[in-house]
């Protein structure tokens, strides 16, 4: 065999090897591109789903905003209507012997509610069933209950329509409430009401009780009711021969 055929066969063999290597590299590159393309498609699908979720969320937010805006406009119109409406004239709702003590009794009710809220804070439920009891709980509960237990006298006086009983009940309460901030004995009511001054202030309820006492003191005494059984006073007899 001559040299030329050998050279040709060697060249063809080299070319075949080169083509094979190029085919392998190209195939690997193509597979990588396909994988990257699939991953890109998957990312695009995820992004598209995320965009759709955001669009739905934005639509829901817009609907909620529109509903809130409508509610705001309704509340604004209602507030404007209330402002334009004539002011309501207060009407006495609790009157005893022509004395209007509605505001004072309302303040007493508010005081009762504040005391009840303060007492509830000492319950086992509030402190977690087995939580430790505050050190001064027994004294606090004593004085919180003490500042209400004579309210029954005011209730009886109001139910009976008696100014005298109401005045006596108010004087008793004022005496008690005046001592609360002075007593520094072993039971120490002063300490309790100073520590609880933000939850159970005594100034407002004391002013209300004083107002009731002043109104009952300034009220004119009621005239005796005639029953028709009073003895008739006879005119003095004329002088004899008159």
C-alpha positions in Angstrom: 0.0 0.0 0.0 1.3 3.4 -0.9 1.8 6.3 1.4 -1.0 8.4 0.0 -3.8 6.0 0.9 -2.4 5.7 4.4 -2.3 9.5 4.8 -5.9 9.7 3.5 -7.1 7.0 5.9 -5.3 8.6 8.8 -6.9 12.0 7.8 -10.3 10.4 7.6 -9.8 8.6 10.9 -8.7 11.9 12.5 -11.7 13.7 11.0 -14.0 11.0 12.3 -12.6 11.2 15.8 -12.8 15.0 15.7 -16.5 14.9 14.5 -17.2 12.4 17.2 -15.7 14.6 19.9 -17.5 17.6 18.5 -20.8 15.6 18.4 -20.3 14.6 22.1 -19.6 18.2 23.1 -22.5 19.6 21.1 -24.8 16.9 22.5 -23.7 17.7 26.1 -24.2 21.4 25.4 -27.6 20.8 23.8 -28.7 18.7 26.8 -27.5 21.5 29.2 -29.4 24.1 27.1 -32.5 21.9 27.2 -32.2 21.5 31.0 -31.7 25.3 31.4 -34.7 25.9 29.2 -36.9 23.5 31.2 -35.7 25.2 34.4 -36.4 28.6 32.9 -39.9 27.5 31.9 -40.5 26.2 35.5 -39.4 29.5 37.0 -41.6 31.4 34.6 -44.5 29.2 35.6 -43.8 29.9 39.3 -43.4 33.6 38.6 -46.7 33.6 36.7 -48.5 31.8 39.5 -47.0 34.2 42.0 -48.2 37.2 39.8 -51.6 35.7 39.6 -51.7 35.3 43.4 -50.6 38.9 43.8 -53.2 40.0 41.4 -56.0 38.2 43.3 -54.7 39.6 46.6 -54.6 43.1 45.1 -58.1 42.7 43.8 -59.3 41.5 47.3 -57.4 44.4 48.9 -59.0 46.9 46.4 -62.4 45.4 47.2 -61.8 45.7 50.9 -60.5 49.3 50.5 -63.6 50.2 48.6 -65.9 48.7 51.2 -64.0 50.6 54.0 -64.3 53.7 51.9 -68.0 53.2 51.6 -68.3 52.6 55.3 -66.2 55.7 56.0 -68.5 57.8 53.8 -71.5 56.4 55.6 -70.0 57.1 59.0 -69.0 60.6 57.9 -72.5 61.3 56.6 -74.0 60.0 59.9 -71.6 62.2 61.9 -72.5 65.2 59.8 -76.2 64.5 60.3 -75.6 64.2 64.1 -73.8 67.5 64.1 -76.5 69.2 62.1 -79.3 67.7 64.3 -80.4 69.9 67.2 -78.7 69.0 70.5 -80.7 66.7 72.7 -82.0 68.5 75.8 -81.2 66.4 78.9 -84.3 65.2 80.7 -84.2 64.3 84.4 -84.5 60.6 84.6 -84.1 60.1 88.3 -86.0 62.5 90.5 -86.8 62.3 94.2 -89.0 64.9 95.7 -88.5 67.2 92.7 -84.7 66.8 93.0 -82.9 65.8 89.8 -80.0 63.5 90.8 -79.6 61.6 87.5 -76.0 62.7 87.0 -74.9 61.8 90.5 -76.5 58.4 90.5 -74.9 57.8 87.1 -71.5 58.5 88.6 -72.3 56.1 91.5 -73.0 53.4 88.9 -69.7 54.1 87.2 -67.9 53.8 90.5 -69.6 50.5 91.1 -68.4 49.2 87.7 -64.8 50.4 88.4 -64.7 48.6 91.8 -66.1 45.4 90.2 -63.3 45.6 87.6 -60.7 46.1 90.2 -62.0 43.1 92.3 -62.0 40.9 89.2 -58.3 41.5 88.8 -57.8 39.5 92.1 -59.7 36.4 90.9 -57.9 33.1 90.3 -59.0 33.2 86.7 -57.3 36.5 86.0 -54.0 35.5 87.6 -54.0 32.1 85.9 -55.7 29.8 88.4 -52.6 28.9 90.3 -50.7 32.2 90.1 -49.5 33.8 93.3 -51.9 36.0 95.1 -50.8 39.7 95.5 -49.3 40.4 98.9 -52.0 42.9 99.9 -54.9 41.3 98.1 -56.8 40.6 101.3 -56.7 44.2 102.4 -57.5 45.5 98.9 -60.5 43.2 98.6 -61.6 44.3 102.1 -61.6 48.0 101.3 -63.0 47.6 97.8 -66.0 45.7 99.2 -66.2 48.2 102.1 -66.6 51.2 99.8 -69.8 49.6 98.3 -71.5 47.8 101.1 -73.5 50.8 102.3 -74.8 51.7 98.9 -77.9 49.7 99.9 -79.0 52.6 102.1 -79.0 54.9 99.1 -80.9 52.3 97.1 -83.5 52.0 99.9 -83.8 55.8 100.2 -84.3 56.2 96.4 -86.9 53.4 96.4 -88.7 54.9 99.3 -88.5 58.5 98.0 -87.1 59.8 101.3 -84.9 62.8 101.3 -84.1 62.3 105.0 -82.9 58.8 104.5 -81.0 59.8 101.4 -79.2 62.6 103.2 -78.3 60.2 106.1 -76.9 57.6 103.7 -74.9 60.3 102.0 -73.5 61.6 105.2 -72.4 58.1 106.2 -70.7 57.5 102.9 -68.9 60.8 103.0 -67.6 60.0 106.5 -66.4 56.6 105.3 -64.8 57.9 102.1 -63.1 60.7 104.1 -61.5 58.2 106.4 -60.2 56.0 103.6 -57.4 58.3 102.7 -56.5 59.0 106.4 -56.4 55.6 107.9 -52.9 54.3 108.3 -53.6 51.6 110.8 -52.8 47.9 110.4 -55.6 47.5 107.8 -54.3 50.7 106.0 -57.1 51.8 103.7 -55.0 54.8 102.8 -52.4 52.5 101.1 -55.1 50.6 99.2 -56.8 53.5 97.7 -53.5 55.3 96.9 -52.2 52.3 95.0 -55.5 51.8 93.2 -56.1 55.5 92.6 -55.9 55.1 88.8 -58.4 52.2 88.8 -60.7 53.3 91.6 -60.5 57.1 92.1 -62.5 58.4 95.0 -62.7 62.1 94.0 -65.5 61.8 91.5 -67.8 59.5 93.5 -67.1 61.7 96.6 -68.2 64.8 94.7 -71.3 63.0 93.5 -72.3 62.0 97.0 -71.6 65.6 98.2 -73.8 66.9 95.5 -76.7 64.7 96.5 -76.2 65.7 100.1 -76.2 69.4 99.2 -79.4 69.0 97.0 -81.3 67.2 99.8 -80.1 69.8 102.3 -81.2 72.7 100.1 -84.6 71.2 99.2 -87.6 72.8 100.9 -89.3 70.7 103.5 -92.4 69.0 102.2 -95.7 70.3 103.4 -97.8 67.9 105.5 -100.4 66.0 103.5 -104.0 66.7 104.6 -106.1 63.6 105.1 -109.4 65.4 105.8 -109.4 64.0 109.4 -107.8 67.1 111.0 -109.9 68.5 113.9 -111.8 71.6 112.9 -110.9 74.6 114.9 -114.0 76.4 116.1 -114.2 80.2 116.1 -114.3 81.7 119.6 -117.9 82.3 120.9 -119.2 85.8 120.8 -119.6 87.5 124.0 -122.8 86.8 125.9 -125.7 88.8 124.6 -123.7 89.5 121.4 
